[in-house]
Amino acid sequence: MIGALYNFLRPLASPVGFIWLLCIVGAFVLLKRKQRLGALFLAIAAFLMSLLGGRTAVYLLGSLERPYIRQSLADLPRADAIVLLGGGLEPTKNDPLGFNLNEAGDRFLTAVQLTHLRKADALLLGGIRKQIDGREVTEGALLTKLLESWGMTNVALIPLPFSVNTHDEAVHTAKLAKEKSWSRILLVTSAAHMRRAEAVFRTQGLDVIPVACDFVRPGMPNDELPKPYPIRGGFKLMENYWHEKAGWWVYRWRGWISKEAAQKAP
């Protein structure tokens, strides 16, 4: 009981939780002093913080992830290539590996596991580039170097050319697929990003098997008490959700997602 209460109240010690609490307390104080306008302002601020940074963000992001839940990688069919989309790491100057894995680093681990399961004979590694001490480095090149140092020889490691976005990665992959007569790929990316990524790759004429990871909502425990205040990372989750929704419509507008691919999307 004490542990449950502690877990329920602990987020109020975070900066955003503490500000929310101050808004609630301030609203009650102003209301008691008959300063209704100020109390209403603070109450609306607290409500918006709860709406945009609370459980709503988790559920919305989960709506993008849910269609891509997969219990096992072992059940996947073999494909011609595994495509690892960029975004799972940040090239850095001081880290001994030359990069930091971020919250989407599951993408890299999932792709490596697929190679160990021998689900394809080639691994394509995408991602951005960055200037480090006057030289250009890309995510794909950094990961390729690491995997080669591990002695990974069971697949061909192919870093994709520099890509600004998922559309570029799809174009580079389609070009390789045409050159090598590939017909099927395993596409690895974060679950919330998969709907847009899958549609972009299908628009390029690729037969895609989605392999999603980095889940936020599905699989999370649901036995915790509902929290009326914003949760840690809630605003970031809401940002990710709207980034994907806006990205979908921008890609549709630019013709990077065809009508047929959009209709097939979950």
Secondary structure, 3 states (H helix, E strand, C coil): CHHHHHHHHHHHHCHHHHHHHHHHHHHHHHHHCCCHHHHHHHHHHHHHHHHHHCHHHHHHHHHHHHHHCCCCCCCCCCCCEEEECCCCEEECCCCCCCEEECCCCHHHHHHHHHHHCCCCCEEEECCCEEEECCEEEEHHHHHHHHHHHCCCCCCEEEECCCCCCHHHHHHHHHHHHHHHCCCEEEEEEEHHHHHHHHHHHHHCCCEEEEEEECCCCCCCCCCCCCCCCCCCCHHHHHHHHHHHHHHHHHHHHCCCCCHHHHHHCC
